[in-house]
Amino acid sequence: MKSILSSRLVQSFTASLSHCVSLPQHLLMKAAVAISLKLCWFAARVLLNGSARTRAGSAL
């Protein structure tokens, strides 16, 4: 009986611990995705502005 109780106690402890760890991990992943999208957007703007300048320079 004692091993069943301790086993349940350990299982509930590990479940709560994994929940506490997964929440910050989830938030960090969301932040990483947001930063990645902003970097992609910035790179696309820089590349598009560079190609527009090249086309304008070749038209002169």
CNS distance restraints for C-alpha pairs under 8 A (distance, minus, plus):
assign (resid   1 and name CA) (resid   5 and name CA) 6.38 0.50 0.50
assign (resid   2 and name CA) (resid   6 and name CA) 6.10 0.50 0.50
assign (resid   3 and name CA) (resid   7 and name CA) 5.83 0.50 0.50
assign (resid   4 and name CA) (resid   8 and name CA) 6.16 0.50 0.50
assign (resid   5 and name CA) (resid   9 and name CA) 6.12 0.50 0.50
assign (resid   6 and name CA) (resid  10 and name CA) 6.03 0.50 0.50
assign (resid   7 and name CA) (resid  11 and name CA) 6.09 0.50 0.50
assign (resid   8 and name CA) (resid  12 and name CA) 6.07 0.50 0.50
assign (resid   9 and name CA) (resid  13 and name CA) 6.08 0.50 0.50
assign (resid  10 and name CA) (resid  14 and name CA) 6.09 0.50 0.50
assign (resid  11 and name CA) (resid  15 and name CA) 6.05 0.50 0.50
assign (resid  12 and name CA) (resid  16 and name CA) 6.15 0.50 0.50
assign (resid  13 and name CA) (resid  17 and name CA) 6.04 0.50 0.50
assign (resid  14 and name CA) (resid  18 and name CA) 5.96 0.50 0.50
assign (resid  15 and name CA) (resid  19 and name CA) 6.25 0.50 0.50
assign (resid  16 and name CA) (resid  20 and name CA) 6.25 0.50 0.50
assign (resid  17 and name CA) (resid  21 and name CA) 6.25 0.50 0.50
assign (resid  18 and name CA) (resid  22 and name CA) 5.93 0.50 0.50
assign (resid  19 and name CA) (resid  23 and name CA) 6.30 0.50 0.50
assign (resid  20 and name CA) (resid  24 and name CA) 7.34 0.50 0.50
assign (resid  21 and name CA) (resid  25 and name CA) 6.44 0.50 0.50
assign (resid  22 and name CA) (resid  26 and name CA) 5.94 0.50 0.50
assign (resid  23 and name CA) (resid  27 and name CA) 6.34 0.50 0.50
assign (resid  24 and name CA) (resid  28 and name CA) 6.06 0.50 0.50
assign (resid  25 and name CA) (resid  29 and name CA) 6.17 0.50 0.50
assign (resid  26 and name CA) (resid  30 and name CA) 6.31 0.50 0.50
assign (resid  27 and name CA) (resid  31 and name CA) 6.24 0.50 0.50
assign (resid  28 and name CA) (resid  32 and name CA) 6.10 0.50 0.50
assign (resid  29 and name CA) (resid  33 and name CA) 6.18 0.50 0.50
assign (resid  30 and name CA) (resid  34 and name CA) 6.20 0.50 0.50
assign (resid  31 and name CA) (resid  35 and name CA) 6.15 0.50 0.50
assign (resid  32 and name CA) (resid  36 and name CA) 6.05 0.50 0.50
assign (resid  33 and name CA) (resid  37 and name CA) 6.14 0.50 0.50
assign (resid  34 and name CA) (resid  38 and name CA) 6.26 0.50 0.50
assign (resid  35 and name CA) (resid  39 and name CA) 6.19 0.50 0.50
assign (resid  36 and name CA) (resid  40 and name CA) 6.20 0.50 0.50
assign (resid  37 and name CA) (resid  41 and name CA) 6.10 0.50 0.50
assign (resid  38 and name CA) (resid  42 and name CA) 6.10 0.50 0.50
assign (resid  39 and name CA) (resid  43 and name CA) 6.09 0.50 0.50
assign (resid  40 and name CA) (resid  44 and name CA) 6.09 0.50 0.50
assign (resid  41 and name CA) (resid  45 and name CA) 6.22 0.50 0.50
assign (resid  42 and name CA) (resid  46 and name CA) 6.22 0.50 0.50
assign (resid  43 and name CA) (resid  47 and name CA) 6.06 0.50 0.50
assign (resid  44 and name CA) (resid  48 and name CA) 5.98 0.50 0.50
assign (resid  45 and name CA) (resid  49 and name CA) 6.00 0.50 0.50
assign (resid  46 and name CA) (resid  50 and name CA) 6.06 0.50 0.50
assign (resid  47 and name CA) (resid  51 and name CA) 6.18 0.50 0.50
assign (resid  48 and name CA) (resid  52 and name CA) 6.12 0.50 0.50
assign (resid  49 and name CA) (resid  53 and name CA) 6.23 0.50 0.50
assign (resid  50 and name CA) (resid  54 and name CA) 6.24 0.50 0.50
assign (resid  51 and name CA) (resid  55 and name CA) 6.20 0.50 0.50
assign (resid  52 and name CA) (resid  56 and name CA) 6.14 0.50 0.50
assign (resid  53 and name CA) (resid  57 and name CA) 5.97 0.50 0.50
assign (resid  54 and name CA) (resid  58 and name CA) 6.14 0.50 0.50
assign (resid  55 and name CA) (resid  59 and name CA) 6.21 0.50 0.50
assign (resid  56 and name CA) (resid  60 and name CA) 6.70 0.50 0.50
